[in-house]
Amino acid sequence: MNPIGYRHLIERFRLDVLPPVVSSFLVERGRRRTVVTMSGRVEEQYPKRDDPGSAWVDHLRFALKHEGVELGVLSALFRVAPAKELSAWIASSPTGRYARIAWFLYEWFELRRLPLPDLDRGSYQPVLDEDLYFAVRGAGPDRRVRRQRIVDNLPGTSSWCPTIRRTEQIRRFEAMRLDELAAALVRRFPPALLQRAASFLYIKETRSSYAIESLEPDRRRTARFVERLREAGRADCFSEEELVRLQNAIVDERYAEQGFRTVQNYVGQTLGPTREVVHFVPPKPVDLRPMMEGWMAGCRRMLDAGAHPVAVATVAGFGFVFIHPFEDGNGRLHRFLIHHALVAGKFVPPGVIFPVSATMLRQMDQYDAALEAWSRPVGEKTDFALDAEGRMTVENETASFHRFPDLTAQAEALFGFIEETIRTEMTTELEYLAVFDNARDAVRDIIDMPDRRLDLLLRYCLPGKGSLSRTKRSQFPELTSDEVERIEAAVRSAIADAEERRGYEESGDG
C-alpha cells in the first residue's frame, strides 16, 4: 500500500511526530474501506483513482479534506516544507477552504508571514469542522481572522492546543443527554435526602480520588478536599495563583509549592534500589509555562463559548495531568478539575456531585487505558536518563510531542465514566437513602428506638434484603422475636416499594 495524506507527508519530509489518528493508503486492488485498529486509530484504504497527485501540497489538501486537522503533523511540516511552494498553492486557490486553513495555520504556528495579500472576498470558514470536532462554537468577531477570512475556533493557542474528534461513540453519548438524565434522577427525591446524599458523595469522591493513587487522607485533608469540591465551578481555576492554592490545600504542607515546577518530574514505580519503571515523562520545565498558558487560555475559551461540558472537563482534567505542572498533587487536581468543569458548565444538578473518581477506581483498567492512550506514544518519543537519586534528565526535544494532544480517547472514557456514575454510583446512593428513610419511619411505628440503635439495626437489615442474621440479631437483646419479625417485614416492604417505583418510572409511566 502507498501512503497518502499525512502518512505521505511524514515519510516524504521525515517528520519526527506522533502517529496521526488517520492513516490513508492507496491500494493496488480493492474498493474503498476503513479499518479501525485496537488502539482506536483509523486506517483508510483508497482505490488508485483517488490518488491525490505527486506534489506534497496535493497530499496536504487531501489530508485536510479527508483526515482532519493534525496540528502536530502540520506544525512539524510547515517548519521544513518549502514555503514558496505552499504560497504558490494558496495563491492559485486563495478562496479555497483547505488552502486558507493551511495558510492560517502556517502563520498561527508563529513561523513567519507568507508573501500573500489579505483576502478581500469569500465567506468566513472555521478551522475545525464543528460536525467532526468539539470546537469553540459561536466564535465572536474577535475570533474572525480577516487576513484569511477564517474563524479561529480552535480550543487553545499555538503554545498548546488539544483536539477532540466527534467519534460515533461520542455522538451516542451526546445523544443520551446525560445532564438531563441526572436532573431527572434527582427530581425523584426530596431536597433533604439529596443534601444528605451529596454530603456522602463529596466524601466518597475525595476518598476515591486519593485511593486511585493508593493514598488515604486523614480527616483534616479529607475535609479540605471536600471544601474545595464544594467551591468548584465558582472561582476561575485556570490561573497559576488558583492552581497553587488548590495544590497547597490537597497535599502535605511540606510539599506545598509556590508556583509551577522548575525540575523534571515523571510518573513511575520503584521496584527496588536503582530499579525504576517510568510510565510517563511530562514536558521539560523550560517548555512548561507556555503550555500551561495555552491550557489556561483554552479552558477559559471553551467555558466562555459554552462548549460541551464533558469536552471542557476532558481538556481541563486530562490536559492538566498530561502537562503535570506540579511535583505533587497532579492526579488529584486533574480529577478535581473534571468536577470543576462539569459544575461550571451546569452539567451537574445544583448541589450535587458526580463521584466520577469512584467509578474510575472501580474501572481502573479503563482509566489506566485512557491515560496510556496519550502517555505511551509520547513515551516512545522521549529519551531520558535517571541518576542514582532518581533525578531525571530528558535528553531530546519533546515540546512538539506535548503541544497538540488528541484527547478523543480520554473524552470517550470520561463520557463512559460519567454515564456509569449517574446510573450506578448516584442512583444506588439515592435509592439506598430513600429506602433507609422509609424503613426508618416504618420501624419507628413498631418500636421507639434511640437513633443510633435504629440506624445500626437498619444497616444490618438492608444488605440482607430485610433479613437480620442470627449474629446481628444477638446484638439487640431488648427486641422480642415478634418485634424482630415485624421489623424485618417493614424493611422488606420498604425495599419492595422502592423496586416497584423504579420499575414504574423506568417504564415511562412515572
C-alpha positions as CSV (number, residue, x, y, z in Angstrom):
1,M,0.0,0.0,0.0
2,N,1.2,3.5,-0.9
3,P,0.8,6.1,1.9
4,I,-1.1,9.3,1.0
5,G,-2.2,12.4,3.0
6,Y,-0.4,12.8,6.4
7,R,1.4,9.5,6.1
8,H,2.9,10.5,2.8
9,L,4.0,13.9,4.3
10,I,5.5,12.3,7.3
11,E,7.6,9.9,5.2
12,R,8.4,12.4,2.5
13,F,9.8,15.0,4.9
14,R,10.9,12.6,7.6
15,L,8.9,14.3,10.3
16,D,9.5,13.2,13.9
17,V,5.9,13.3,15.1
18,L,3.4,11.2,16.9
19,P,1.4,8.8,14.6
20,P,-1.6,10.6,13.1
21,V,-5.1,9.4,14.1
22,V,-6.0,8.7,10.5
23,S,-3.6,7.0,8.1
24,S,-4.5,6.7,4.4
25,F,-3.2,4.4,1.7
26,L,-3.7,3.7,-2.0
27,V,-4.3,0.0,-2.7
28,E,-3.5,-1.8,-5.9
29,R,-6.7,-3.7,-5.8
30,G,-9.9,-3.5,-3.9
31,R,-12.5,-0.9,-3.0
32,R,-12.7,1.9,-0.5
33,R,-12.7,0.6,3.1
34,T,-12.0,1.7,6.6
35,V,-10.2,-0.3,9.3
36,V,-10.2,0.7,13.0
37,T,-7.3,-0.7,15.0
38,M,-7.4,-1.9,18.6
39,S,-5.8,1.4,19.7
40,G,-8.6,3.4,18.1
41,R,-6.5,4.6,15.1
42,V,-8.1,4.6,11.7
43,E,-6.6,3.2,8.5
44,E,-8.3,4.4,5.3
45,Q,-7.8,2.4,2.1
46,Y,-8.5,4.2,-1.2
47,P,-8.5,2.8,-4.8
48,K,-5.9,4.2,-7.2
49,R,-8.4,6.6,-8.8
50,D,-8.3,8.6,-5.6
51,D,-4.5,9.3,-5.9
52,P,-4.2,12.9,-4.8
53,G,-1.1,13.5,-7.0
54,S,2.7,13.8,-6.8
55,A,3.1,17.3,-5.2
56,W,3.3,17.5,-1.5
57,V,0.7,20.2,-1.4
58,D,-1.7,17.8,-3.1
59,H,-1.3,15.4,-0.2
60,L,-1.7,18.4,2.2
61,R,-5.0,19.3,0.6
62,F,-6.1,15.6,0.7
63,A,-5.1,15.3,4.4
64,L,-7.1,18.5,5.4
65,K,-10.1,17.4,3.5
66,H,-10.3,13.7,4.4
67,E,-8.2,13.2,7.5
68,G,-8.9,16.2,9.6
69,V,-6.6,18.7,11.3
70,E,-3.5,17.1,12.8
71,L,-1.8,20.1,14.5
72,G,1.3,18.2,15.5
73,V,2.0,17.0,12.0
74,L,1.2,20.3,10.4
75,S,3.4,22.2,12.8
76,A,6.4,20.0,12.0
77,L,5.6,20.0,8.3
78,F,5.5,23.8,7.9
79,R,8.9,24.1,9.6
80,V,10.6,22.1,6.8
81,A,8.4,22.2,3.7
82,P,9.1,24.8,1.0
83,A,7.2,28.0,1.9
84,K,7.4,29.1,-1.7
85,E,5.5,26.1,-2.9
86,L,2.9,26.5,-0.2
87,S,2.4,30.1,-1.1
88,A,2.1,29.2,-4.8
89,W,-0.6,26.7,-4.0
90,I,-2.5,29.2,-1.8
91,A,-2.2,31.9,-4.5
92,S,-3.6,29.6,-7.1
93,S,-6.7,28.9,-5.0
94,P,-6.9,31.8,-2.5
95,T,-10.5,31.3,-1.5
96,G,-10.3,27.5,-1.3
97,R,-11.2,26.2,2.2
98,Y,-8.2,24.0,2.7
99,A,-5.7,26.4,1.2
100,R,-7.0,29.1,3.6
101,I,-6.8,26.7,6.6
102,A,-3.2,25.8,5.7
103,W,-2.3,29.4,5.3
104,F,-3.9,30.4,8.6
105,L,-2.2,27.6,10.5
106,Y,1.2,28.3,9.0
107,E,1.0,31.8,10.4
108,W,-0.8,30.7,13.6
109,F,2.2,28.4,14.4
110,E,4.2,31.7,14.6
111,L,6.6,30.8,11.9
112,R,6.6,33.7,9.6
113,R,4.1,35.7,7.3
114,L,3.7,34.3,3.9
115,P,4.1,36.8,1.0
116,L,0.4,36.9,0.2
117,P,-2.1,39.8,0.2
118,D,-5.1,39.7,2.7
119,L,-8.3,38.2,1.3
120,D,-11.0,40.7,0.4
121,R,-13.7,38.3,-0.6
122,G,-15.3,34.9,0.3
123,S,-17.3,33.8,3.4
124,Y,-15.6,33.1,6.7
125,Q,-14.7,29.4,7.2
126,P,-13.9,27.7,10.6
127,V,-10.6,26.0,11.1
128,L,-12.3,22.9,12.6
129,D,-15.4,21.4,11.2
130,E,-17.8,21.5,14.1
131,D,-19.6,18.4,13.0
132,L,-16.4,16.5,13.3
133,Y,-14.7,18.2,16.3
134,F,-15.5,19.8,19.6
135,A,-14.6,23.4,18.9
136,V,-15.2,26.9,20.2
137,R,-18.7,27.3,18.9
138,G,-20.3,30.7,18.1
139,A,-16.9,32.4,18.0
140,G,-17.4,36.2,18.1
141,P,-15.8,38.9,16.0
142,D,-12.6,38.7,17.9
143,R,-12.2,35.1,16.6
144,R,-12.5,36.2,13.0
145,V,-9.2,36.5,11.2
146,R,-9.7,38.9,8.3
147,R,-6.4,38.1,6.6
148,Q,-7.5,34.6,5.6
149,R,-11.2,35.1,6.3
150,I,-11.0,32.3,8.8
151,V,-12.9,31.7,12.1
152,D,-10.4,30.6,14.7
153,N,-12.5,28.1,16.6
154,L,-9.5,26.2,18.0
155,P,-9.8,25.2,21.7
156,G,-6.3,26.5,22.6
157,T,-3.4,28.6,21.4
158,S,-0.3,27.9,19.3
159,S,1.5,27.1,22.6
160,W,-0.8,24.3,23.5
161,C,-4.0,23.2,21.7
162,P,-5.9,20.0,22.0
163,T,-8.4,18.4,19.6
164,I,-11.3,16.1,20.4
165,R,-13.0,14.3,17.5
166,R,-16.7,13.6,17.5
167,T,-16.5,9.8,17.0
168,E,-19.6,7.6,16.7
169,Q,-19.1,6.6,20.3
170,I,-19.1,10.2,21.5
171,R,-22.1,11.0,19.4
172,R,-24.0,8.2,21.1
173,F,-23.0,9.6,24.5
174,E,-24.1,13.1,23.4
175,A,-27.5,11.7,22.3
176,M,-28.0,10.3,25.8
177,R,-28.1,13.8,27.3
178,L,-26.5,12.7,30.5
179,D,-27.1,16.0,32.2
180,E,-30.9,15.6,31.7
181,L,-30.6,12.0,32.9
182,A,-29.0,13.2,36.1
183,A,-31.6,16.0,36.5
184,A,-34.4,13.6,36.1
185,L,-32.8,11.3,38.7
186,V,-32.5,14.0,41.4
187,R,-36.1,15.1,40.8
188,R,-37.3,11.8,42.2
189,F,-36.1,12.6,45.7
190,P,-36.8,15.2,48.3
191,P,-34.3,18.1,48.9
192,A,-33.4,16.9,52.4
193,L,-32.4,13.5,51.1
194,L,-30.4,15.0,48.3
195,Q,-28.5,17.1,50.7
196,R,-27.6,14.1,52.8
197,A,-26.6,12.1,49.7
198,A,-24.4,15.0,48.5
199,S,-22.5,15.1,51.8
200,F,-21.7,11.4,51.5
201,L,-20.8,11.7,47.8
202,Y,-18.4,14.5,48.4
203,I,-16.5,12.4,50.9
204,K,-16.7,9.4,48.6
205,E,-15.3,11.4,45.7
206,T,-12.4,12.6,47.9
207,R,-11.5,9.2,49.3
208,S,-11.7,7.6,45.8
209,S,-9.5,10.3,44.3
210,Y,-6.8,9.6,46.9
211,A,-7.3,5.8,46.7
212,I,-6.6,5.9,43.0
213,E,-3.1,6.9,44.0
214,S,-3.0,4.4,46.9
215,L,-3.3,7.2,49.4
216,E,-5.6,7.5,52.4
217,P,-6.2,11.1,53.6
218,D,-6.6,11.9,57.2
219,R,-9.8,13.7,58.4
220,R,-8.2,17.1,58.0
221,R,-7.1,16.6,54.4
222,T,-10.4,14.9,53.6
223,A,-12.3,18.0,55.0
224,R,-10.0,20.4,53.0
225,F,-10.6,18.5,49.7
226,V,-14.3,18.3,50.3
227,E,-14.4,22.0,50.9
228,R,-12.5,22.6,47.6
229,L,-15.1,20.3,45.8
230,R,-17.9,22.3,47.3
231,E,-16.3,25.5,45.8
232,A,-15.9,24.0,42.4
233,G,-17.5,25.9,39.5
234,R,-17.4,29.2,41.3
235,A,-13.9,30.6,41.1
236,D,-11.7,30.8,38.0
237,C,-9.4,27.7,38.4
238,F,-7.5,28.5,35.3
239,S,-4.7,30.7,36.7
240,E,-1.4,29.9,38.3
241,E,-2.4,31.6,41.6
242,E,-5.6,29.5,42.0
243,L,-4.0,26.2,40.9
244,V,-1.2,26.8,43.5
245,R,-3.9,27.5,46.2
246,L,-5.6,24.2,45.2
247,Q,-2.4,22.3,45.2
248,N,-1.5,23.6,48.7
249,A,-4.9,22.5,50.0
250,I,-4.6,18.9,48.9
251,V,-1.0,17.9,49.6
252,D,1.0,17.6,52.8
253,E,2.1,21.1,53.9
254,R,5.8,20.1,53.4
255,Y,5.2,19.6,49.7
256,A,3.1,22.7,49.0
257,E,4.5,24.6,46.1
258,Q,4.7,28.3,45.3
259,G,4.4,28.0,41.5
260,F,4.8,25.6,38.6
261,R,7.6,23.2,38.8
262,T,11.2,24.0,37.8
263,V,12.5,20.5,37.8
264,Q,11.8,17.5,35.6
265,N,9.3,15.1,37.1
266,Y,7.8,11.8,35.9
267,V,5.3,9.2,36.8
268,G,6.9,5.9,37.7
269,Q,7.1,2.9,40.0
270,T,10.0,1.9,42.1
271,L,10.8,-1.9,42.1
272,G,13.9,-1.7,44.3
273,P,17.3,0.1,44.5
274,T,18.2,1.6,41.1
275,R,15.1,-0.2,39.5
276,E,12.6,2.4,38.4
277,V,9.8,1.8,35.9
278,V,8.9,5.1,34.2
279,H,5.3,5.3,33.0
280,F,5.1,8.9,31.8
281,V,7.5,11.8,31.2
282,P,5.8,15.2,31.2
283,P,7.1,18.3,29.3
284,K,10.5,19.7,30.3
285,P,10.4,22.6,32.8
286,V,11.6,25.0,30.1
287,D,8.6,24.1,27.9
288,L,6.1,24.0,30.8
289,R,4.9,27.6,31.2
290,P,3.9,28.4,27.6
291,M,1.9,25.1,27.6
292,M,0.2,26.0,30.8
293,E,-0.7,29.4,29.5
294,G,-2.2,27.7,26.4
295,W,-4.0,25.3,28.6
296,M,-5.5,28.0,30.8
297,A,-6.5,30.2,27.8
298,G,-8.1,27.2,26.1
299,C,-10.1,26.1,29.1
300,R,-11.4,29.7,29.6
301,R,-12.2,30.0,25.9
302,M,-14.2,26.8,25.9
303,L,-16.1,27.6,29.0
304,D,-16.9,31.2,27.8
305,A,-18.1,29.8,24.5
306,G,-20.4,27.3,26.1
307,A,-18.6,24.2,24.7
308,H,-19.9,20.8,25.7
309,P,-19.1,20.5,29.5
310,V,-17.7,17.0,29.1
311,A,-15.3,18.2,26.3
312,V,-14.3,21.1,28.6
313,A,-13.8,18.6,31.5
314,T,-11.6,16.4,29.3
315,V,-9.4,19.4,28.3
316,A,-9.3,20.7,31.8
317,G,-8.6,17.4,33.6
318,F,-6.6,15.3,31.2
319,G,-4.9,18.2,29.6
320,F,-3.7,19.3,33.0
321,V,-2.4,15.9,34.1
322,F,-0.5,15.4,30.8
323,I,1.3,18.7,31.4
324,H,1.9,17.8,35.1
325,P,2.8,21.3,36.3
326,F,3.5,20.4,39.9
327,E,5.8,17.9,41.6
328,D,2.9,16.5,43.7
329,G,-0.9,16.5,43.6
330,N,-1.3,16.5,39.8
331,G,-3.6,13.4,39.8
332,R,-5.9,14.7,42.4
333,L,-6.1,18.1,40.8
334,H,-6.8,16.5,37.5
335,R,-9.8,14.8,38.9
336,F,-10.9,17.9,40.8
337,L,-10.7,19.9,37.5
338,I,-13.1,17.4,35.8
339,H,-15.6,18.1,38.6
340,H,-15.0,21.9,38.3
341,A,-15.6,22.0,34.6
342,L,-18.8,19.9,34.9
343,V,-20.2,22.2,37.6
344,A,-19.1,25.4,35.8
345,G,-20.8,24.2,32.6
346,K,-24.0,23.5,34.6
347,F,-23.8,19.8,33.6
348,V,-24.3,18.7,37.2
349,P,-27.6,19.4,39.0
350,P,-27.3,22.2,41.6
351,G,-25.9,21.0,45.0
352,V,-25.0,17.6,43.6
353,I,-21.6,16.0,42.7
354,F,-20.8,13.2,40.2
355,P,-18.4,11.0,42.1
356,V,-16.5,10.2,38.9
357,S,-13.4,9.1,40.8
358,A,-15.4,6.3,42.5
359,T,-16.2,5.0,39.0
360,M,-12.6,5.4,37.9
361,L,-11.5,3.4,41.0
362,R,-13.8,0.6,40.1
363,Q,-12.8,0.6,36.5
364,M,-9.0,1.1,36.9
365,D,-8.2,-0.8,33.7
366,Q,-10.3,1.7,31.6
367,Y,-8.9,4.7,33.5
368,D,-5.3,3.5,33.0
369,A,-6.0,2.8,29.3
370,A,-7.3,6.4,28.9
371,L,-4.1,7.8,30.4
372,E,-1.8,5.4,28.5
373,A,-3.5,6.2,25.2
374,W,-1.6,9.5,25.3
375,S,1.3,8.7,27.6
376,R,2.5,5.6,25.7
377,P,3.2,7.2,22.3
378,V,4.7,10.2,23.9
379,G,7.0,8.0,26.0
380,E,8.2,6.2,22.9
381,K,9.4,9.5,21.6
382,T,11.2,10.6,24.8
383,D,14.8,9.9,25.6
384,F,15.8,10.3,29.3
385,A,18.3,9.3,31.9
386,L,18.0,8.7,35.7
387,D,20.8,9.3,38.1
388,A,21.3,7.3,41.3
389,E,19.0,9.6,43.3
390,G,16.2,9.2,40.8
391,R,16.6,12.6,39.2
392,M,15.6,12.6,35.6
393,T,17.2,14.4,32.6
394,V,15.2,14.5,29.3
395,E,17.9,14.3,26.6
396,N,15.9,15.2,23.5
397,E,13.5,18.0,22.5
398,T,9.9,16.9,23.4
399,A,7.8,20.0,23.3
400,S,6.4,19.3,19.9
401,F,5.0,15.9,21.1
402,H,3.2,17.6,24.0
403,R,1.8,20.8,22.4
404,F,-1.1,19.4,20.4
405,P,-2.7,16.4,22.2
406,D,-5.6,14.5,20.6
407,L,-7.8,13.9,23.6
408,T,-10.5,11.9,21.8
409,A,-9.8,8.6,23.7
410,Q,-9.9,10.5,27.0
411,A,-13.2,12.1,26.1
412,E,-14.7,8.8,25.2
413,A,-13.6,7.3,28.5
414,L,-14.8,10.3,30.5
415,F,-18.3,10.2,28.9
416,G,-18.4,6.5,29.9
417,F,-17.3,7.2,33.5
418,I,-20.0,9.9,33.8
419,E,-22.7,7.7,32.5
420,E,-21.7,4.8,34.8
421,T,-21.5,7.3,37.7
422,I,-25.1,8.5,37.2
423,R,-26.6,5.1,36.6
424,T,-24.7,3.3,39.4
425,E,-23.0,5.5,42.0
426,M,-25.6,8.2,42.3
427,T,-28.6,6.1,41.7
428,T,-27.5,3.4,44.2
429,E,-26.8,6.0,46.9
430,L,-30.0,8.0,46.4
431,E,-32.2,4.9,46.3
432,Y,-30.4,3.4,49.4
433,L,-31.1,6.6,51.4
434,A,-34.7,6.6,50.2
435,V,-35.2,3.0,51.3
436,F,-33.4,3.8,54.6
437,D,-35.7,6.7,55.4
438,N,-38.9,4.8,54.6
439,A,-37.7,1.8,56.6
440,R,-36.7,4.1,59.5
441,D,-40.3,5.6,59.6
442,A,-41.8,2.1,59.4
443,V,-39.7,0.7,62.2
444,R,-40.4,3.7,64.5
445,D,-44.1,2.7,64.3
446,I,-43.1,-0.7,65.7
447,I,-40.7,0.5,68.4
448,D,-39.3,3.8,69.5
449,M,-35.6,3.1,69.5
450,P,-32.7,5.6,70.0
451,D,-31.5,7.0,66.7
452,R,-28.1,5.3,66.8
453,R,-29.6,1.9,67.7
454,L,-32.2,2.2,64.9
455,D,-29.6,3.2,62.3
456,L,-27.3,0.3,63.3
457,L,-30.3,-2.1,63.0
458,L,-31.1,-0.8,59.5
459,R,-27.5,-1.0,58.4
460,Y,-27.6,-4.7,59.4
461,C,-31.0,-5.4,57.8
462,L,-30.7,-3.7,54.4
463,P,-27.8,-5.7,53.0
464,G,-29.7,-8.9,53.8
465,K,-32.8,-7.6,51.9
466,G,-34.6,-7.2,55.2
467,S,-33.3,-10.3,57.0
468,L,-31.3,-10.0,60.2
469,S,-28.7,-12.7,60.7
470,R,-28.6,-14.6,64.0
471,T,-25.3,-13.0,64.9
472,K,-26.5,-9.5,64.2
473,R,-29.8,-10.2,66.0
474,S,-27.9,-11.1,69.2
475,Q,-26.8,-7.5,69.4
476,F,-30.4,-6.4,70.0
477,P,-31.4,-8.5,73.1
478,E,-34.0,-5.9,74.0
479,L,-36.2,-6.8,71.0
480,T,-38.7,-9.6,71.2
481,S,-39.0,-12.2,68.4
482,D,-42.3,-10.7,67.3
483,E,-40.8,-7.2,67.1
484,V,-37.8,-8.5,65.0
485,E,-40.2,-10.3,62.6
486,R,-42.3,-7.2,62.2
487,I,-39.2,-5.0,61.7
488,E,-37.9,-7.4,59.0
489,A,-41.2,-7.3,57.3
490,A,-41.2,-3.5,57.4
491,V,-37.7,-3.3,55.8
492,R,-38.7,-5.8,53.1
493,S,-41.8,-3.8,52.3
494,A,-39.7,-0.6,52.0
495,I,-37.3,-2.3,49.6
496,A,-40.2,-3.7,47.6
497,D,-41.9,-0.3,47.3
498,A,-38.6,1.2,46.0
499,E,-38.1,-1.5,43.4
500,E,-41.7,-1.2,42.3
501,R,-41.4,2.6,42.0
502,R,-38.1,2.3,40.0
503,G,-39.7,-0.1,37.6
504,Y,-42.7,2.2,37.2
505,E,-40.5,5.2,36.4
506,E,-38.3,3.2,34.0
507,S,-41.3,2.1,32.1
508,G,-42.2,5.7,31.4
509,D,-45.4,5.7,33.4
510,G,-44.0,7.5,36.4
